[in-house]
C-alpha cells in the first residue's frame, strides 16, 4: 500500500465499540479497515502498527507497519507509505513486541521452520 490516506474519526470509533478502527485507501482506491495498535518513533520517523480489521483477511493475524509520510498541503488527512526495508520493519516490530510483550501472545516464525 503506497501513500495511504488515514481517515480516523471518532464516529468510526464509536460505531466499532470503541476500538481504534481506521480506514485506509489502498493503491486501487478501495477502503481497507485496520485496528490501530501503536505509533512508534524510530530514527526521527513515525511508524504505525496496524492489525487488519477484516475477519476474512488472509493475513488477519499479521500486523502491518506503515511509515507516516510528510504532507504539506494543509489538509487534515495523514498519509502513510509502505516500508520496503526489511531491517527497519524487523526493528520496529521488535520494538512493538517488547512494548506489548505482556499484552499480546507473539508467535515466533523462526520456530515454525524447525
C-alpha positions in Angstrom: 0.0 0.0 0.0 1.7 3.2 -1.1 0.7 6.7 0.1 -2.2 5.5 2.1 -4.6 8.1 3.5 -5.8 7.7 7.0 -9.4 8.8 7.8 -9.6 8.3 11.5 -12.7 9.9 13.1 -14.4 9.5 16.5 -17.6 8.4 14.8 -15.9 5.4 13.4 -14.5 4.5 16.8 -18.0 4.7 18.4 -19.5 2.5 15.8 -16.9 -0.2 16.4 -17.3 -0.5 20.2 -14.5 2.0 21.0 -11.8 0.1 19.1 -9.3 2.2 17.2 -10.5 1.3 13.7 -9.1 3.4 10.9 -9.8 3.2 7.2 -7.0 3.4 4.6 -7.2 3.6 0.9 -5.2 1.0 -1.0 -3.4 1.6 -4.2 -6.7 0.9 -6.1 -8.7 3.4 -4.0 -10.5 0.7 -2.0 -11.2 1.3 1.7 -9.4 -1.2 4.0 -10.1 -1.2 7.7 -7.4 -1.7 10.3 -7.2 -1.6 14.1 -4.6 0.9 15.2 -2.3 -0.7 17.7 0.5 1.8 18.2 2.7 4.6 16.8 6.4 4.1 17.1 9.1 6.7 16.6 12.3 5.3 15.0 15.1 7.4 13.7 13.0 10.6 13.8 10.3 9.0 11.7 6.8 7.8 12.8 5.5 4.4 12.0 2.1 3.0 12.7 1.4 -0.6 13.7 -1.9 -1.9 12.4 -3.9 -5.1 12.5 -6.3 -5.9 9.7 -9.9 -5.5 11.0 -11.5 -7.6 8.2 -12.0 -11.1 9.7 -11.7 -12.6 6.2 -8.3 -11.1 5.5 -5.6 -13.6 4.5 -3.1 -12.0 6.9 -5.5 -11.3 9.7 -3.1 -12.3 12.4 -0.1 -10.3 11.0 0.5 -6.7 11.7 1.0 -4.1 9.0 3.7 -1.4 9.6 3.5 1.9 7.6 5.6 5.0 7.7 4.0 8.4 8.2 4.5 10.5 5.1 5.1 14.2 5.2 2.1 16.1 3.9 2.5 19.8 3.1 -0.9 20.5 1.5 -2.5 21.8 4.8 -5.2 19.1 4.9 -6.2 17.2 8.0 -5.6 13.9 6.3 -2.5 11.9 7.0 -0.7 9.8 4.5 1.3 6.6 5.1 3.8 4.7 2.9 4.7 1.1 2.9 8.1 0.2 4.4 10.3 -1.6 1.9 13.4 -2.0 4.2 13.2 -5.4 5.9 15.7 -4.4 8.6 13.5 -1.3 9.5 10.4 -3.5 9.6 12.0 -6.0 11.9 13.4 -3.3 14.2 10.0 -1.6 14.5 8.2 -4.9 15.1 10.8 -5.9 17.7 10.2 -2.5 19.5 6.4 -3.2 19.3 6.8 -6.7 20.7 9.0 -5.5 23.6 6.5 -2.8 24.5 3.5 -5.1 24.4 5.0 -8.4 25.5 2.6 -8.6 28.4 -0.5 -7.8 26.4 -0.1 -10.0 23.3 1.0 -13.6 22.6 3.5 -13.3 19.8 4.2 -16.3 17.5 7.9 -16.7 16.6 8.1 -17.6 12.9 11.6 -19.0 13.4 10.2 -21.9 15.4 7.7 -22.8 12.7 10.5 -23.9 10.4 12.3 -26.2 12.8 
